[in-house]
């Protein structure tokens, strides 16, 4: 049996400390997208209302035509624009066929506004990721 979206999100570092109830709240309105290898998923400089969690496949993160990172199953991208509402800081291109959960800004914001502990857990995870880069 395939993993549920809650199970998938619970393994993603920025969501790992959230309860099942908190995860279900975030997942309201989530869609699932698939992209072929070579597809531009996110364009650098574009507006972003969504973040992506990779369920299957790999993607590369490209800033100013230079690959700066790779993301795989259980990892995420697009979170910076979702949080601050500013243009995308990098492009993301599918390296293999890829399947992603697409989380919309409004759903994420609503869930985190109602759950301060969830927002704090997410901030801690984002801070850890920034330290690693």
VMD Tcl script that builds the backbone (N, CA, C; Angstrom):
set m [mol new atoms 399]
animate dup $m
set s [atomselect $m all]
$s set {name element resname resid chain x y z} {
  {N N UNK 1 A 0.845 -1.189 0.000}
  {CA C UNK 1 A 0.000 0.000 0.000}
  {C C UNK 1 A 0.883 1.244 0.000}
  {N N UNK 2 A 0.511 2.255 -0.762}
  {CA C UNK 2 A 1.285 3.496 -0.850}
  {C C UNK 2 A 1.195 4.275 0.457}
  {N N UNK 3 A 2.256 5.013 0.744}
  {CA C UNK 3 A 2.270 5.846 1.932}
  {C C UNK 3 A 1.245 6.965 1.800}
  {N N UNK 4 A 0.640 7.319 2.909}
  {CA C UNK 4 A -0.287 8.445 2.881}
  {C C UNK 4 A 0.501 9.747 2.856}
  {N N UNK 5 A -0.169 10.825 2.473}
  {CA C UNK 5 A 0.479 12.139 2.444}
  {C C UNK 5 A 0.949 12.534 3.843}
  {N N UNK 6 A 0.188 12.165 4.879}
  {CA C UNK 6 A 0.599 12.470 6.259}
  {C C UNK 6 A 1.896 11.744 6.588}
  {N N UNK 7 A 1.998 10.468 6.199}
  {CA C UNK 7 A 3.226 9.705 6.441}
  {C C UNK 7 A 4.412 10.323 5.718}
  {N N UNK 8 A 4.187 10.745 4.482}
  {CA C UNK 8 A 5.257 11.357 3.699}
  {C C UNK 8 A 5.726 12.647 4.370}
  {N N UNK 9 A 4.777 13.528 4.715}
  {CA C UNK 9 A 5.145 14.803 5.337}
  {C C UNK 9 A 5.836 14.607 6.674}
  {N N UNK 10 A 5.421 13.602 7.425}
  {CA C UNK 10 A 5.997 13.393 8.758}
  {C C UNK 10 A 7.483 13.037 8.699}
  {N N UNK 11 A 7.962 12.615 7.521}
  {CA C UNK 11 A 9.376 12.265 7.356}
  {C C UNK 11 A 10.220 13.421 6.827}
  {N N UNK 12 A 9.554 14.518 6.466}
  {CA C UNK 12 A 10.247 15.702 5.945}
  {C C UNK 12 A 10.720 16.527 7.135}
  {N N UNK 13 A 12.009 16.871 7.186}
  {CA C UNK 13 A 12.544 17.540 8.375}
  {C C UNK 13 A 11.737 18.732 8.886}
  {N N UNK 14 A 11.269 19.615 7.999}
  {CA C UNK 14 A 10.563 20.795 8.520}
  {C C UNK 14 A 9.178 20.467 9.075}
  {N N UNK 15 A 8.662 19.274 8.772}
  {CA C UNK 15 A 7.353 18.881 9.278}
  {C C UNK 15 A 7.416 17.749 10.302}
  {N N UNK 16 A 8.594 17.187 10.524}
  {CA C UNK 16 A 8.734 15.966 11.313}
  {C C UNK 16 A 8.231 16.098 12.753}
  {N N UNK 17 A 8.277 17.300 13.317}
  {CA C UNK 17 A 7.883 17.465 14.713}
  {C C UNK 17 A 6.420 17.834 14.884}
  {N N UNK 18 A 5.673 17.880 13.791}
  {CA C UNK 18 A 4.259 18.235 13.862}
  {C C UNK 18 A 3.407 17.004 14.122}
  {N N UNK 19 A 2.279 17.219 14.775}
  {CA C UNK 19 A 1.358 16.114 15.067}
  {C C UNK 19 A 0.610 15.724 13.791}
  {N N UNK 20 A -0.006 14.548 13.831}
  {CA C UNK 20 A -0.828 14.108 12.699}
  {C C UNK 20 A -1.928 15.112 12.395}
  {N N UNK 21 A -2.525 15.680 13.425}
  {CA C UNK 21 A -3.585 16.673 13.251}
  {C C UNK 21 A -3.048 17.919 12.547}
  {N N UNK 22 A -1.865 18.375 12.968}
  {CA C UNK 22 A -1.254 19.545 12.347}
  {C C UNK 22 A -0.910 19.266 10.885}
  {N N UNK 23 A -0.401 18.067 10.622}
  {CA C UNK 23 A -0.066 17.694 9.245}
  {C C UNK 23 A -1.311 17.627 8.370}
  {N N UNK 24 A -2.388 17.062 8.899}
  {CA C UNK 24 A -3.633 16.982 8.127}
  {C C UNK 24 A -4.153 18.381 7.796}
  {N N UNK 25 A -3.973 19.315 8.712}
  {CA C UNK 25 A -4.405 20.695 8.473}
  {C C UNK 25 A -3.598 21.311 7.319}
  {N N UNK 26 A -2.301 21.087 7.312}
  {CA C UNK 26 A -1.451 21.594 6.234}
  {C C UNK 26 A -1.843 20.956 4.902}
  {N N UNK 27 A -2.229 19.691 4.940}
  {CA C UNK 27 A -2.509 18.949 3.713}
  {C C UNK 27 A -3.853 19.287 3.067}
  {N N UNK 28 A -4.694 20.062 3.742}
  {CA C UNK 28 A -5.952 20.469 3.112}
  {C C UNK 28 A -5.633 21.253 1.848}
  {N N UNK 29 A -6.132 20.810 0.751}
  {CA C UNK 29 A -5.905 21.534 -0.492}
  {C C UNK 29 A -4.596 21.209 -1.194}
  {N N UNK 30 A -3.797 20.300 -0.634}
  {CA C UNK 30 A -2.536 19.910 -1.279}
  {C C UNK 30 A -2.847 19.138 -2.550}
  {N N UNK 31 A -2.028 19.376 -3.579}
  {CA C UNK 31 A -2.167 18.612 -4.809}
  {C C UNK 31 A -0.898 17.788 -5.016}
  {N N UNK 32 A -0.956 16.875 -5.959}
  {CA C UNK 32 A 0.222 16.088 -6.322}
  {C C UNK 32 A 0.508 16.337 -7.790}
  {N N UNK 33 A 1.744 16.715 -8.089}
  {CA C UNK 33 A 2.158 16.963 -9.472}
  {C C UNK 33 A 3.259 15.993 -9.859}
  {N N UNK 34 A 3.313 15.696 -11.158}
  {CA C UNK 34 A 4.372 14.855 -11.726}
  {C C UNK 34 A 5.055 15.635 -12.843}
  {N N UNK 35 A 6.365 15.471 -12.925}
  {CA C UNK 35 A 7.150 16.165 -13.955}
  {C C UNK 35 A 8.107 15.176 -14.589}
  {N N UNK 36 A 8.331 15.334 -15.894}
  {CA C UNK 36 A 9.306 14.520 -16.610}
  {C C UNK 36 A 10.707 15.052 -16.352}
  {N N UNK 37 A 11.709 14.205 -16.527}
  {CA C UNK 37 A 13.112 14.638 -16.404}
  {C C UNK 37 A 13.346 15.807 -17.358}
  {N N UNK 38 A 14.069 16.807 -16.864}
  {CA C UNK 38 A 14.391 17.974 -17.666}
  {C C UNK 38 A 13.378 19.102 -17.562}
  {N N UNK 39 A 12.252 18.862 -16.901}
  {CA C UNK 39 A 11.206 19.884 -16.779}
  {C C UNK 39 A 11.602 20.953 -15.763}
  {N N UNK 40 A 11.399 22.205 -16.136}
  {CA C UNK 40 A 11.589 23.327 -15.215}
  {C C UNK 40 A 10.363 23.378 -14.302}
  {N N UNK 41 A 10.568 23.127 -13.023}
  {CA C UNK 41 A 9.464 23.105 -12.057}
  {C C UNK 41 A 9.249 24.500 -11.477}
  {N N UNK 42 A 10.346 25.165 -11.135}
  {CA C UNK 42 A 10.309 26.503 -10.543}
  {C C UNK 42 A 11.288 27.377 -11.323}
  {N N UNK 43 A 10.843 28.562 -11.706}
  {CA C UNK 43 A 11.699 29.500 -12.442}
  {C C UNK 43 A 12.254 30.550 -11.490}
  {N N UNK 44 A 13.577 30.731 -11.491}
  {CA C UNK 44 A 14.215 31.757 -10.665}
  {C C UNK 44 A 13.606 33.116 -10.997}
  {N N UNK 45 A 13.265 33.882 -9.967}
  {CA C UNK 45 A 12.721 35.218 -10.149}
  {C C UNK 45 A 11.210 35.281 -10.268}
  {N N UNK 46 A 10.560 34.116 -10.438}
  {CA C UNK 46 A 9.102 34.117 -10.545}
  {C C UNK 46 A 8.475 34.209 -9.157}
  {N N UNK 47 A 7.222 34.590 -9.110}
  {CA C UNK 47 A 6.483 34.623 -7.847}
  {C C UNK 47 A 6.149 33.196 -7.450}
  {N N UNK 48 A 6.154 32.944 -6.159}
  {CA C UNK 48 A 5.875 31.586 -5.703}
  {C C UNK 48 A 4.828 31.536 -4.616}
  {N N UNK 49 A 3.775 30.788 -4.864}
  {CA C UNK 49 A 2.720 30.580 -3.868}
  {C C UNK 49 A 2.703 29.138 -3.374}
  {N N UNK 50 A 3.682 28.348 -3.833}
  {CA C UNK 50 A 3.694 26.930 -3.486}
  {C C UNK 50 A 5.093 26.476 -3.088}
  {N N UNK 51 A 5.108 25.469 -2.224}
  {CA C UNK 51 A 6.346 24.744 -1.947}
  {C C UNK 51 A 6.101 23.299 -2.326}
  {N N UNK 52 A 7.170 22.563 -2.530}
  {CA C UNK 52 A 7.081 21.205 -3.042}
  {C C UNK 52 A 7.800 20.237 -2.108}
  {N N UNK 53 A 7.199 19.081 -1.891}
  {CA C UNK 53 A 7.831 17.986 -1.160}
  {C C UNK 53 A 7.982 16.844 -2.156}
  {N N UNK 54 A 9.211 16.371 -2.327}
  {CA C UNK 54 A 9.470 15.314 -3.309}
  {C C UNK 54 A 9.075 13.960 -2.725}
  {N N UNK 55 A 8.159 13.306 -3.424}
  {CA C UNK 55 A 7.707 11.960 -3.031}
  {C C UNK 55 A 8.586 10.913 -3.708}
  {N N UNK 56 A 8.892 11.135 -4.984}
  {CA C UNK 56 A 9.767 10.242 -5.757}
  {C C UNK 56 A 10.568 11.080 -6.731}
  {N N UNK 57 A 11.808 10.682 -6.960}
  {CA C UNK 57 A 12.630 11.328 -7.971}
  {C C UNK 57 A 13.645 12.301 -7.392}
  {N N UNK 58 A 14.351 12.991 -8.309}
  {CA C UNK 58 A 15.408 13.941 -7.922}
  {C C UNK 58 A 15.298 15.212 -8.747}
  {N N UNK 59 A 15.728 16.300 -8.136}
  {CA C UNK 59 A 15.736 17.597 -8.818}
  {C C UNK 59 A 17.030 18.320 -8.487}
  {N N UNK 60 A 17.409 19.247 -9.366}
  {CA C UNK 60 A 18.570 20.082 -9.067}
  {C C UNK 60 A 18.102 21.522 -8.889}
  {N N UNK 61 A 18.791 22.216 -7.988}
  {CA C UNK 61 A 18.510 23.614 -7.692}
  {C C UNK 61 A 19.586 24.428 -8.394}
  {N N UNK 62 A 19.165 25.366 -9.240}
  {CA C UNK 62 A 20.090 26.132 -10.079}
  {C C UNK 62 A 19.887 27.622 -9.825}
  {N N UNK 63 A 20.961 28.293 -9.461}
  {CA C UNK 63 A 20.920 29.747 -9.277}
  {C C UNK 63 A 21.903 30.365 -10.254}
  {N N UNK 64 A 21.416 31.291 -11.067}
  {CA C UNK 64 A 22.252 31.972 -12.060}
  {C C UNK 64 A 23.043 30.981 -12.918}
  {N N UNK 65 A 22.341 29.949 -13.402}
  {CA C UNK 65 A 22.883 28.930 -14.306}
  {C C UNK 65 A 23.929 28.018 -13.670}
  {N N UNK 66 A 24.031 28.013 -12.350}
  {CA C UNK 66 A 24.985 27.155 -11.636}
  {C C UNK 66 A 24.212 26.238 -10.687}
  {N N UNK 67 A 24.448 24.932 -10.759}
  {CA C UNK 67 A 23.781 23.995 -9.850}
  {C C UNK 67 A 24.343 24.192 -8.448}
  {N N UNK 68 A 23.466 24.486 -7.511}
  {CA C UNK 68 A 23.910 24.738 -6.136}
  {C C UNK 68 A 23.486 23.642 -5.157}
  {N N UNK 69 A 22.535 22.792 -5.579}
  {CA C UNK 69 A 22.079 21.724 -4.680}
  {C C UNK 69 A 21.288 20.696 -5.475}
  {N N UNK 70 A 21.104 19.551 -4.850}
  {CA C UNK 70 A 20.250 18.491 -5.383}
  {C C UNK 70 A 19.253 18.134 -4.292}
  {N N UNK 71 A 18.042 17.811 -4.679}
  {CA C UNK 71 A 17.010 17.413 -3.731}
  {C C UNK 71 A 16.435 16.081 -4.178}
  {N N UNK 72 A 16.161 15.231 -3.183}
  {CA C UNK 72 A 15.603 13.917 -3.476}
  {C C UNK 72 A 14.394 13.614 -2.624}
  {N N UNK 73 A 14.000 12.369 -2.675}
  {CA C UNK 73 A 12.810 11.912 -1.963}
  {C C UNK 73 A 12.828 12.357 -0.497}
  {N N UNK 74 A 11.706 12.914 -0.041}
  {CA C UNK 74 A 11.587 13.365 1.342}
  {C C UNK 74 A 12.130 14.764 1.574}
  {N N UNK 75 A 12.698 15.379 0.549}
  {CA C UNK 75 A 13.212 16.746 0.686}
  {C C UNK 75 A 12.212 17.717 0.061}
  {N N UNK 76 A 12.475 18.993 0.244}
  {CA C UNK 76 A 11.528 20.012 -0.179}
  {C C UNK 76 A 12.256 21.164 -0.847}
  {N N UNK 77 A 11.488 21.984 -1.563}
  {CA C UNK 77 A 12.019 23.208 -2.156}
  {C C UNK 77 A 10.864 24.181 -2.356}
  {N N UNK 78 A 11.204 25.455 -2.540}
  {CA C UNK 78 A 10.196 26.483 -2.751}
  {C C UNK 78 A 9.701 27.147 -1.490}
  {N N UNK 79 A 10.254 26.742 -0.343}
  {CA C UNK 79 A 9.745 27.233 0.945}
  {C C UNK 79 A 10.034 28.707 1.190}
  {N N UNK 80 A 11.126 29.225 0.659}
  {CA C UNK 80 A 11.499 30.616 0.959}
  {C C UNK 80 A 10.453 31.582 0.399}
  {N N UNK 81 A 10.062 31.416 -0.854}
  {CA C UNK 81 A 9.059 32.296 -1.447}
  {C C UNK 81 A 7.689 32.120 -0.810}
  {N N UNK 82 A 7.386 30.903 -0.388}
  {CA C UNK 82 A 6.104 30.670 0.277}
  {C C UNK 82 A 6.052 31.450 1.588}
  {N N UNK 83 A 7.158 31.516 2.283}
  {CA C UNK 83 A 7.185 32.209 3.574}
  {C C UNK 83 A 7.224 33.721 3.398}
  {N N UNK 84 A 8.106 34.231 2.524}
  {CA C UNK 84 A 8.259 35.690 2.464}
  {C C UNK 84 A 7.512 36.365 1.310}
  {N N UNK 85 A 6.919 35.590 0.403}
  {CA C UNK 85 A 6.138 36.173 -0.673}
  {C C UNK 85 A 6.945 36.867 -1.755}
  {N N UNK 86 A 8.250 36.748 -1.695}
  {CA C UNK 86 A 9.122 37.401 -2.682}
  {C C UNK 86 A 9.465 36.425 -3.808}
  {N N UNK 87 A 10.097 36.904 -4.885}
  {CA C UNK 87 A 10.413 36.028 -6.023}
  {C C UNK 87 A 11.315 34.842 -5.638}
  {N N UNK 88 A 11.206 33.801 -6.432}
  {CA C UNK 88 A 12.001 32.581 -6.230}
  {C C UNK 88 A 13.487 32.900 -6.308}
  {N N UNK 89 A 14.266 32.312 -5.395}
  {CA C UNK 89 A 15.705 32.579 -5.337}
  {C C UNK 89 A 16.509 31.686 -6.271}
  {N N UNK 90 A 15.887 30.649 -6.811}
  {CA C UNK 90 A 16.588 29.718 -7.695}
  {C C UNK 90 A 15.570 29.003 -8.572}
  {N N UNK 91 A 16.072 28.375 -9.612}
  {CA C UNK 91 A 15.252 27.499 -10.453}
  {C C UNK 91 A 15.387 26.078 -9.920}
  {N N UNK 92 A 14.376 25.265 -10.162}
  {CA C UNK 92 A 14.441 23.847 -9.808}
  {C C UNK 92 A 14.034 23.061 -11.046}
  {N N UNK 93 A 14.890 22.106 -11.417}
  {CA C UNK 93 A 14.704 21.318 -12.636}
  {C C UNK 93 A 14.703 19.837 -12.266}
  {N N UNK 94 A 13.719 19.109 -12.777}
  {CA C UNK 94 A 13.648 17.665 -12.542}
  {C C UNK 94 A 14.841 16.977 -13.191}
  {N N UNK 95 A 15.574 16.184 -12.413}
  {CA C UNK 95 A 16.693 15.405 -12.972}
  {C C UNK 95 A 16.221 14.030 -13.439}
  {N N UNK 96 A 15.176 13.536 -12.807}
  {CA C UNK 96 A 14.548 12.266 -13.148}
  {C C UNK 96 A 13.043 12.546 -13.198}
  {N N UNK 97 A 12.247 11.589 -13.657}
  {CA C UNK 97 A 10.807 11.797 -13.471}
  {C C UNK 97 A 10.570 12.015 -11.972}
  {N N UNK 98 A 9.703 12.939 -11.647}
  {CA C UNK 98 A 9.549 13.331 -10.246}
  {C C UNK 98 A 8.073 13.496 -9.903}
  {N N UNK 99 A 7.752 13.129 -8.674}
  {CA C UNK 99 A 6.391 13.285 -8.145}
  {C C UNK 99 A 6.496 14.113 -6.879}
  {N N UNK 100 A 5.691 15.169 -6.777}
  {CA C UNK 100 A 5.771 16.091 -5.638}
  {C C UNK 100 A 4.398 16.366 -5.041}
  {N N UNK 101 A 4.377 16.564 -3.737}
  {CA C UNK 101 A 3.217 17.162 -3.089}
  {C C UNK 101 A 3.404 18.668 -3.202}
  {N N UNK 102 A 2.355 19.373 -3.582}
  {CA C UNK 102 A 2.404 20.822 -3.750}
  {C C UNK 102 A 1.582 21.442 -2.629}
  {N N UNK 103 A 2.262 22.214 -1.782}
  {CA C UNK 103 A 1.622 22.831 -0.621}
  {C C UNK 103 A 1.468 24.321 -0.897}
  {N N UNK 104 A 0.258 24.797 -0.778}
  {CA C UNK 104 A -0.046 26.193 -1.070}
  {C C UNK 104 A 0.174 27.085 0.153}
  {N N UNK 105 A 0.640 28.279 -0.129}
  {CA C UNK 105 A 0.986 29.254 0.911}
  {C C UNK 105 A -0.156 29.462 1.907}
  {N N UNK 106 A -1.371 29.648 1.400}
  {CA C UNK 106 A -2.497 29.946 2.291}
  {C C UNK 106 A -2.766 28.810 3.264}
  {N N UNK 107 A -2.689 27.558 2.790}
  {CA C UNK 107 A -2.920 26.413 3.684}
  {C C UNK 107 A -1.830 26.332 4.745}
  {N N UNK 108 A -0.592 26.507 4.320}
  {CA C UNK 108 A 0.523 26.433 5.263}
  {C C UNK 108 A 0.416 27.557 6.289}
  {N N UNK 109 A 0.155 28.750 5.822}
  {CA C UNK 109 A 0.046 29.913 6.711}
  {C C UNK 109 A -1.078 29.722 7.726}
  {N N UNK 110 A -2.234 29.292 7.255}
  {CA C UNK 110 A -3.379 29.091 8.153}
  {C C UNK 110 A -3.062 28.055 9.227}
  {N N UNK 111 A -2.462 26.953 8.812}
  {CA C UNK 111 A -2.128 25.894 9.774}
  {C C UNK 111 A -1.131 26.391 10.807}
  {N N UNK 112 A -0.130 27.139 10.363}
  {CA C UNK 112 A 0.906 27.607 11.280}
  {C C UNK 112 A 0.421 28.748 12.169}
  {N N UNK 113 A -0.487 29.579 11.683}
  {CA C UNK 113 A -1.046 30.658 12.517}
  {C C UNK 113 A -1.863 30.085 13.672}
  {N N UNK 114 A -2.532 28.970 13.405}
  {CA C UNK 114 A -3.356 28.329 14.434}
  {C C UNK 114 A -2.541 27.481 15.395}
  {N N UNK 115 A -1.297 27.173 15.015}
  {CA C UNK 115 A -0.476 26.253 15.805}
  {C C UNK 115 A 0.911 26.851 16.031}
  {N N UNK 116 A 1.056 27.732 17.027}
  {CA C UNK 116 A 2.373 28.357 17.263}
  {C C UNK 116 A 3.496 27.338 17.467}
  {N N UNK 117 A 3.211 26.228 18.120}
  {CA C UNK 117 A 4.247 25.207 18.332}
  {C C UNK 117 A 4.704 24.623 16.993}
  {N N UNK 118 A 3.776 24.466 16.060}
  {CA C UNK 118 A 4.117 23.951 14.737}
  {C C UNK 118 A 4.980 24.966 13.988}
  {N N UNK 119 A 4.620 26.242 14.101}
  {CA C UNK 119 A 5.410 27.286 13.439}
  {C C UNK 119 A 6.827 27.318 13.995}
  {N N UNK 120 A 6.955 27.189 15.307}
  {CA C UNK 120 A 8.286 27.211 15.920}
  {C C UNK 120 A 9.110 25.998 15.477}
  {N N UNK 121 A 8.492 24.832 15.425}
  {CA C UNK 121 A 9.196 23.626 14.976}
  {C C UNK 121 A 9.681 23.794 13.535}
  {N N UNK 122 A 8.854 24.414 12.715}
  {CA C UNK 122 A 9.240 24.631 11.325}
  {C C UNK 122 A 10.396 25.626 11.243}
  {N N UNK 123 A 10.356 26.686 12.049}
  {CA C UNK 123 A 11.459 27.652 12.073}
  {C C UNK 123 A 12.769 26.992 12.492}
  {N N UNK 124 A 12.721 26.123 13.492}
  {CA C UNK 124 A 13.937 25.419 13.935}
  {C C UNK 124 A 14.515 24.577 12.803}
  {N N UNK 125 A 13.650 23.881 12.079}
  {CA C UNK 125 A 14.116 23.045 10.971}
  {C C UNK 125 A 14.716 23.886 9.854}
  {N N UNK 126 A 14.076 25.026 9.541}
  {CA C UNK 126 A 14.608 25.898 8.498}
  {C C UNK 126 A 15.947 26.491 8.905}
  {N N UNK 127 A 16.079 26.855 10.181}
  {CA C UNK 127 A 17.351 27.395 10.666}
  {C C UNK 127 A 18.457 26.343 10.534}
  {N N UNK 128 A 18.152 25.101 10.854}
  {CA C UNK 128 A 19.140 24.022 10.720}
  {C C UNK 128 A 19.566 23.866 9.264}
  {N N UNK 129 A 18.609 23.947 8.362}
  {CA C UNK 129 A 18.922 23.793 6.943}
  {C C UNK 129 A 19.797 24.942 6.461}
  {N N UNK 130 A 19.513 26.160 6.904}
  {CA C UNK 130 A 20.345 27.311 6.527}
  {C C UNK 130 A 21.778 27.140 7.007}
  {N N UNK 131 A 21.950 26.589 8.197}
  {CA C UNK 131 A 23.302 26.387 8.744}
  {C C UNK 131 A 24.088 25.375 7.903}
  {N N UNK 132 A 23.371 24.400 7.331}
  {CA C UNK 132 A 24.017 23.347 6.538}
  {C C UNK 132 A 24.437 23.845 5.163}
  {N N UNK 133 A 23.777 24.868 4.634}
  {CA C UNK 133 A 24.065 25.326 3.262}
  {C C UNK 133 A 25.223 26.282 3.207}
}
mol reanalyze $m
mol bondsrecalc $m
mol representation Tube
mol addrep $m
